[in-house]
Amino acid sequence: MQVHCWGVRGSVPVPGPSTVKFGGNTTCFSMSIGDDHQLILDAGTGVRNIDIADRQVFLLVFSHVHHDHQQGLPFFPAIYFPDRALHMYAPARMKRSLVDVLRTELFDVPTFPALLSDVRGRMAFNELRGVDSIRLPSAEDAEEAARLFGDRWPEMAHYYPRAENLHLASHVSAPTHPNEVGRIDCADNYAHPQNGTLFYRITEHATGHSVVYATDAEAFRGGNQALIKFALGADILIHDSQYTEEQYLGTAPVVQGFGHSDFKSAVEVAAAAGVKRLVLTHFDPRNDDAVVAKHGTRRARPCRHSREGLGGGGSPRGHHLRLLRLGLPSRSRLPQSVGYSAVSMPMRRSRPSR
């Protein structure tokens, strides 16, 4: 199981010399589950850097569809190729369907030159509730996929030009699907204005490892108990850390109620949930590299950073960070890779972070 970070900023992208260490793209992560599945979490501007060369079927889940979580989708190359398919899931309680949001907010004149109907890739639009789970079965080829899905496969086959990233939404309590290699469980997050968001817990069955994705989460007094329970014992918790503690408690401007956390609150949730590693993300555009580094390292040690870089010959090798190869000892050195980074903290069980 590998986690990759493609965008770490909240609100708006912030390119420039003051953000080259941690990166300036808006929110986007991806991860591999088993050999056949790659999941994309949100589609901020970082999504355009995901390599599509070796994959034909993509699975994208939105925590919600505020601009910083979907503004990169029109620039994701896979959607313009007829032999590529993109399966998208978004929270059901948005008051508008995902396809309606994309058709009117992203792919529409006069704000964008291409309509959603102009996109040549195969797109499937789906909704999720907090009691739902996406199951990830594996199949060697289309014939095995047809056996797995039975009568549903003829309708599904159009959206699978290759038998990869197979998935099926079900209730969280449903039994394990045949050949299931992993699952994505959902949980409601009401601590974000208007429609809230979804948290995701991704589990790989072969290793038992799990990653919780909890962006755009504001802390409650004593910690977000629903999130703490959802993230209990996870290997990685990716948590919103938009503000410094001073910004969160300040009055110029007042940001409480905006649906975001400060660094300290993220660490408190991770410690209460007993996660092995905390990854801070969704940094405020006002907070440059120096601010992020200062407030990340003051809350827990050791704190590991990765940096952007260039490949051989000075050409970019793709803006990504291999945050953690699960299964390595907790003290192993974080693999160095080029690209945008997040702050990654191994959590100490015996001495909660102060």
Buried (B, 14 or more C-beta within 10 A) or exposed (E): BBBBBBBBBBBBBBEEEBBBBBBBBBBBBBBBBBEBBBBBBBBBBBBBBBEBEEBBBBBBBBBBBBEBBBBBBBEBBBBBBEEBBBBBBBBBBBEEEBBEBBBEBBBBEEEEEBEBEEBEBBBBBBBBBBEBBBBBBBBEEBEBBBEBBEEEBEEBBEBBBBBBBBBBBBEBEEEEBEBBBBBBBBBBBBBBEEBBBBBBBBBBBEBEBBBBBBBBBBBBEEBBEBBBEBBBEBBBBBBBBBBBBEBBEEEEEEBBEBBBBBBBBBBBBBBBBBBBBBBBBBBBBEBBBEBBBEBBBBBBEEBBBBBBBEEEEEEEBEBBBBBBEBEEEEEEEBEEBBBBBBBBBBBEEEEEBE
